[in-house]
Amino acid sequence: MRLTPLDIQQQKFKKAFRGFDMKEVDAFLELVKRHYEELILENRKLKEEAREQSRRIEEYRERERTLKETMITAQKIVEDIKSAARKEADVVVSQAEIQAEKILRGAQDRLVGVLEDIRELKRQRAQLWSNMKGILDSHSKLLEVQARAEEEEDKPEEGLKVFGEHKNR
């Protein structure tokens, strides 16, 4: 059975011969009652504080769980971002490699075209050189023929001159 301050205050003792001094007993009971009341109040206050502390601890635990979940989520997000960045970088590198291959192929194709143009120009130059040489050779022959023809033409006049000189003599 639990004692209350009221139980202490209302406690009565039998009077006995040569018993205790009633005033001292009553005074002591009053003192015990007050002290007991203080202990009960302090106990209630401590229980309330303990409940408050438990509530706060639970709040802190909840915050801690939330923070842990947030950190885990943040780590996952960071990993996802890193993964996405790696994938994007791989795509960019792949596209750059493809573009570089296209540029190289284009440059090689242009080189082949330029070399073919150079070969064609050399062939055309050789043909032009040959044609010009042929033209020059034919003109040279024409000039020789013309020069011979002129020489032949000049000979009869000389003969006539000589002939004319003989007549004058």
Order of alpha helices (4+ residues) and beta strands (2+ residues): alpha-alpha
